[in-house]
């Protein structure tokens, strides 16, 4: 009888622990859903997020608990690959006033601290552009399988360069109210700063979410065209779903995928400066998505749109789709 009385508490304890387990994530971004192949055209990400940790003394200032709030802390590592192409990938010559070919193969280390009212992530990213990023081989392989147009201009890509950045991301809850059928509606501010030779920028915006257990999954949805859903930032939550929509503006100071050297042009073409493009400092991004998960697995799908990264862009808006699949264990 005593065991039966304790059973609900045991199950409740197990449920709480299950939501704080490790997370394995796979994410894919691609613009093919919109029938195009240009600008930020593809991204692949494989990530591992730890279970809840007690921070070491030397990282305690990165935890919300250090500043007086209760928090669930994790560390995370992600291996990612991003690919950027001009508007006409079949062109055999470099195109003036068009985006350079560029790839970025990188590893990302994150320290995550979560609270129902605030979530934050400290980030260090390091990787390489150029041939070392293997973007040409990857795109040609995929296009040969899917019978898509063959890219002809990777010899003019941004050169090999070691690149990285450090960053800080914060989600801050502004409002969360219960609405229909045990669901909540939430408005939050998302702000981010990144500094490095890959990119440096300052950005801020607003996220709107409607769904269940929004306090337990606060911080998972982000406003970005590149890997917009961070499953590792789901906190003390075993099951939930939500729709999300966000809009942000940013000021970008530098971007290696736009401004990087291209020796394939500089060494082989007259007047190579005519192929340079100018970074657009003021940019904006919008995202619309849906996420669902239980205590074992989950998925998210998002559509994103952004303004051009460079002044000479032929389009006023560039779009991608992203899918994220994840498992807790």
C-alpha positions as CSV (number, residue, x, y, z in Angstrom):
1,X,0.0,0.0,0.0
2,X,2.8,2.4,0.8
3,X,4.3,1.7,-2.6
4,X,1.0,2.5,-4.3
5,X,0.8,5.8,-2.4
6,X,4.3,6.7,-3.6
7,X,3.7,5.7,-7.2
8,X,2.3,9.1,-8.4
9,X,5.3,10.9,-6.9
10,X,7.7,8.4,-8.5
11,X,6.0,8.9,-11.9
12,X,6.0,12.7,-11.5
13,X,9.7,12.6,-10.6
14,X,10.5,10.5,-13.7
15,X,8.5,12.9,-15.8
16,X,10.4,15.9,-14.6
17,X,13.8,14.2,-15.2
18,X,12.7,13.0,-18.7
19,X,12.3,16.5,-19.9
20,X,15.9,17.4,-18.9
21,X,17.6,14.6,-20.8
22,X,20.2,14.9,-23.5
23,X,19.0,16.0,-27.0
24,X,20.2,14.9,-30.4
25,X,19.2,17.3,-33.2
26,X,19.3,17.2,-37.0
27,X,18.3,20.3,-39.0
28,X,18.1,21.0,-42.7
29,X,17.6,24.4,-44.4
30,X,16.9,24.7,-48.1
31,X,15.4,27.1,-50.5
32,X,14.2,24.4,-52.9
33,X,10.8,24.5,-51.3
34,X,10.3,27.9,-53.0
35,X,11.7,26.6,-56.4
36,X,14.9,28.6,-56.3
37,X,18.6,27.9,-55.8
38,X,20.3,31.1,-54.7
39,X,21.7,33.2,-51.8
40,X,21.6,31.1,-48.6
41,X,20.6,27.9,-50.4
42,X,21.4,25.1,-47.9
43,X,22.3,24.4,-44.4
44,X,22.9,21.1,-42.5
45,X,23.3,20.9,-38.7
46,X,23.9,18.0,-36.3
47,X,23.9,18.9,-32.6
48,X,24.1,17.3,-29.2
49,X,22.8,19.1,-26.1
50,X,23.6,17.7,-22.6
51,X,21.2,17.0,-19.9
52,X,20.8,19.4,-17.0
53,X,24.2,20.3,-15.5
54,X,25.5,22.0,-12.4
55,X,27.9,24.7,-13.7
56,X,31.5,24.7,-12.7
57,X,32.7,27.8,-10.8
58,X,34.5,29.3,-13.8
59,X,31.3,29.3,-15.9
60,X,28.8,30.2,-13.1
61,X,28.5,33.9,-14.3
62,X,27.1,32.5,-17.6
63,X,24.2,30.9,-15.6
64,X,21.0,32.8,-14.8
65,X,21.2,31.2,-11.4
66,X,24.3,33.2,-10.6
67,X,22.2,36.4,-10.9
68,X,19.4,35.2,-8.6
69,X,17.0,33.3,-10.9
70,X,16.4,29.6,-10.9
71,X,17.8,28.0,-14.1
72,X,18.2,24.8,-16.0
73,X,21.7,24.8,-17.6
74,X,23.1,22.8,-20.4
75,X,26.1,22.7,-22.8
76,X,25.8,22.1,-26.5
77,X,28.0,21.2,-29.5
78,X,26.8,21.6,-33.1
79,X,28.6,20.7,-36.4
80,X,27.2,22.8,-39.2
81,X,27.6,23.5,-42.9
82,X,26.2,26.5,-44.7
83,X,26.2,27.2,-48.5
84,X,25.7,30.4,-50.4
85,X,25.4,30.8,-54.2
86,X,24.7,33.4,-56.9
87,X,21.3,33.6,-58.7
88,X,22.5,31.7,-61.7
89,X,24.5,28.6,-60.7
90,X,24.8,27.4,-64.4
91,X,26.9,30.5,-65.4
92,X,30.5,29.4,-66.1
93,X,31.8,33.0,-65.7
94,X,31.7,35.1,-62.6
95,X,28.6,37.4,-62.5
96,X,28.9,41.1,-61.7
97,X,26.6,42.4,-59.0
98,X,25.7,38.9,-57.7
99,X,26.4,37.0,-54.5
100,X,29.7,35.1,-54.4
101,X,29.8,31.4,-54.0
102,X,30.7,30.6,-50.4
103,X,30.6,27.8,-47.9
104,X,31.2,27.6,-44.2
105,X,32.0,24.4,-42.4
106,X,32.0,25.0,-38.6
107,X,31.7,23.8,-35.1
108,X,29.7,25.6,-32.5
109,X,29.9,25.5,-28.7
110,X,27.1,26.8,-26.6
111,X,26.4,27.4,-23.0
112,X,22.6,27.5,-22.4
113,X,20.7,28.7,-19.3
114,X,16.9,28.5,-19.2
115,X,14.2,30.0,-17.1
116,X,10.5,30.3,-17.9
117,X,10.9,34.1,-18.1
118,X,14.3,34.3,-19.7
119,X,16.6,32.1,-21.8
120,X,20.1,32.8,-22.9
121,X,22.9,31.3,-24.9
122,X,26.6,32.1,-25.0
123,X,28.3,30.9,-28.2
124,X,31.7,30.3,-29.7
125,X,31.9,29.3,-33.4
126,X,35.0,28.3,-35.4
127,X,35.3,27.0,-38.9
128,X,36.5,27.5,-42.4
129,X,35.4,28.9,-45.7
130,X,36.7,28.0,-49.2
131,X,37.6,24.7,-50.6
132,X,38.2,23.3,-47.1
133,X,34.4,23.8,-46.5
134,X,33.7,21.1,-49.1
135,X,30.7,23.0,-50.4
136,X,31.4,22.4,-54.1
137,X,31.6,18.6,-53.7
138,X,28.5,18.6,-51.5
139,X,26.4,20.6,-53.9
140,X,27.5,18.7,-57.0
141,X,26.8,15.4,-55.3
142,X,23.3,16.4,-54.2
143,X,22.4,18.0,-57.5
144,X,23.6,14.8,-59.4
145,X,21.2,12.7,-57.2
146,X,18.2,15.1,-57.5
147,X,18.9,15.8,-61.3
148,X,19.1,19.6,-60.5
149,X,21.2,22.2,-62.4
150,X,24.9,21.6,-62.1
151,X,26.7,24.4,-60.4
152,X,29.5,25.8,-62.6
153,X,31.1,28.6,-60.7
154,X,32.6,27.2,-57.5
155,X,36.2,28.0,-58.7
156,X,35.3,31.6,-58.0
157,X,34.2,31.0,-54.4
158,X,35.4,32.9,-51.3
159,X,38.9,31.7,-50.5
160,X,40.0,29.4,-47.7
161,X,40.0,31.3,-44.5
162,X,39.7,30.3,-40.8
163,X,36.8,32.1,-39.4
164,X,34.8,32.3,-36.2
165,X,32.8,34.4,-33.8
166,X,31.6,34.8,-30.2
167,X,28.0,35.6,-29.5
168,X,25.3,36.1,-26.9
169,X,21.6,35.5,-27.5
170,X,18.8,36.4,-25.0
171,X,15.0,35.7,-25.0
172,X,13.1,37.8,-22.6
173,X,9.4,37.2,-21.9
174,X,7.2,40.3,-22.2
175,X,3.8,38.7,-21.8
176,X,2.3,35.2,-21.4
177,X,-1.4,34.8,-20.9
178,X,-3.7,31.7,-20.9
179,X,-6.2,31.7,-23.8
180,X,-8.2,28.8,-25.2
181,X,-8.2,25.2,-24.1
182,X,-5.2,25.3,-21.8
183,X,-3.0,27.1,-24.3
184,X,-1.0,30.2,-23.8
185,X,-0.2,33.3,-26.0
186,X,3.2,34.8,-25.5
187,X,5.2,37.9,-26.7
188,X,8.9,38.0,-26.2
189,X,12.0,40.0,-27.1
190,X,14.9,38.3,-28.8
191,X,18.2,40.1,-28.9
192,X,21.6,38.9,-30.1
193,X,25.1,40.2,-30.6
194,X,28.0,38.4,-32.5
195,X,31.6,39.5,-33.0
196,X,34.1,37.8,-35.2
197,X,35.7,37.7,-38.7
198,X,32.9,35.5,-40.0
199,X,30.2,37.9,-39.1
200,X,29.6,40.7,-36.6
201,X,26.1,42.1,-35.9
202,X,23.6,43.4,-33.4
203,X,20.0,42.3,-33.8
204,X,16.7,42.5,-31.9
205,X,13.1,41.6,-32.6
206,X,9.9,40.2,-31.3
207,X,8.6,36.6,-31.2
208,X,4.9,35.7,-31.0
209,X,4.0,32.2,-29.9
210,X,0.7,30.3,-29.2
211,X,0.6,26.8,-27.8
212,X,1.2,24.6,-24.7
213,X,3.8,24.7,-22.0
214,X,5.4,27.9,-23.4
215,X,7.4,28.4,-20.2
216,X,9.0,25.0,-20.5
217,X,10.1,25.5,-24.1
218,X,10.9,29.2,-23.9
219,X,13.9,30.0,-26.2
220,X,13.6,27.1,-28.6
221,X,12.2,29.1,-31.5
222,X,14.5,31.8,-33.0
223,X,14.3,34.5,-35.7
224,X,16.9,33.3,-38.3
225,X,17.0,31.9,-41.7
226,X,19.9,29.7,-40.6
227,X,18.9,26.9,-38.2
228,X,15.9,28.7,-36.7
229,X,14.8,26.1,-34.2
230,X,17.1,25.1,-31.3
231,X,15.6,21.9,-29.8
232,X,18.3,21.9,-27.1
233,X,16.7,25.0,-25.6
234,X,13.6,23.1,-24.6
235,X,13.8,23.0,-20.9
236,X,11.7,21.3,-18.2
237,X,8.9,20.1,-20.5
238,X,7.9,16.6,-21.5
239,X,5.3,17.4,-24.2
240,X,4.1,20.5,-26.0
241,X,3.3,22.2,-29.3
242,X,3.3,25.7,-30.5
243,X,3.2,28.0,-33.5
244,X,5.6,30.8,-33.7
245,X,6.1,34.0,-35.8
246,X,8.8,36.5,-35.4
247,X,10.4,39.6,-37.0
248,X,13.8,41.2,-36.3
249,X,16.1,43.9,-37.6
250,X,19.8,43.9,-37.4
251,X,22.9,46.0,-38.2
252,X,25.6,43.8,-39.7
253,X,29.2,45.2,-39.6
254,X,31.0,42.5,-41.6
255,X,30.2,39.3,-43.5
256,X,33.0,37.0,-44.8
257,X,30.6,35.3,-47.3
258,X,30.0,38.7,-48.9
259,X,33.3,40.4,-48.5
260,X,35.8,37.6,-48.6
261,X,38.7,37.5,-51.1
262,X,38.2,35.5,-54.2
263,X,41.5,34.6,-55.8
264,X,39.8,32.6,-58.6
265,X,38.6,36.0,-59.9
266,X,41.4,38.2,-58.8
267,X,44.1,36.0,-60.5
268,X,42.2,35.2,-63.7
269,X,39.9,38.1,-64.7
270,X,40.6,41.7,-65.7
271,X,39.0,44.4,-63.5
272,X,38.2,42.0,-60.7
273,X,36.7,44.8,-58.7
274,X,33.6,44.8,-60.9
275,X,32.6,41.4,-59.4
276,X,32.7,42.8,-55.8
277,X,29.4,43.4,-54.0
278,X,28.7,45.8,-51.1
279,X,27.5,44.6,-47.7
280,X,24.0,45.8,-46.8
281,X,24.4,46.8,-43.2
282,X,20.7,47.2,-42.3
283,X,18.8,43.9,-42.7
284,X,15.7,42.2,-41.5
285,X,14.4,38.6,-41.1
286,X,11.0,37.0,-40.5
287,X,10.1,33.5,-39.5
288,X,6.8,31.5,-39.3
289,X,6.8,27.9,-37.9
290,X,5.3,25.1,-35.9
291,X,6.9,22.7,-33.4
292,X,5.7,19.6,-31.6
293,X,7.4,17.2,-29.3
294,X,6.7,14.5,-26.6
295,X,9.1,13.0,-24.1
296,X,10.9,11.0,-26.8
297,X,11.0,12.9,-30.1
298,X,9.9,16.1,-31.8
299,X,10.0,18.1,-35.0
300,X,9.7,21.7,-36.2
301,X,9.0,23.2,-39.6
302,X,9.7,26.8,-40.4
303,X,9.4,29.2,-43.4
304,X,11.8,32.2,-43.3
305,X,12.3,35.4,-45.3
306,X,15.0,38.0,-45.2
307,X,16.0,41.2,-46.9
308,X,19.2,41.1,-49.1
309,X,22.7,40.8,-47.5
310,X,24.2,43.0,-50.2
311,X,23.2,46.2,-51.9
312,X,23.4,44.9,-55.5
313,X,20.9,42.1,-54.9
314,X,18.3,41.5,-57.7
315,X,15.6,40.4,-55.3
316,X,14.0,42.3,-52.4
317,X,13.3,39.2,-50.4
318,X,15.0,35.8,-50.1
319,X,13.2,32.7,-48.7
320,X,14.1,29.3,-47.3
321,X,12.4,26.4,-45.5
322,X,13.8,24.6,-42.5
323,X,13.0,21.3,-40.8
324,X,14.4,20.2,-37.5
325,X,14.1,16.7,-36.0
326,X,15.2,15.8,-32.5
327,X,15.2,13.1,-29.9
328,X,15.6,13.0,-26.1
329,X,17.5,10.3,-24.4
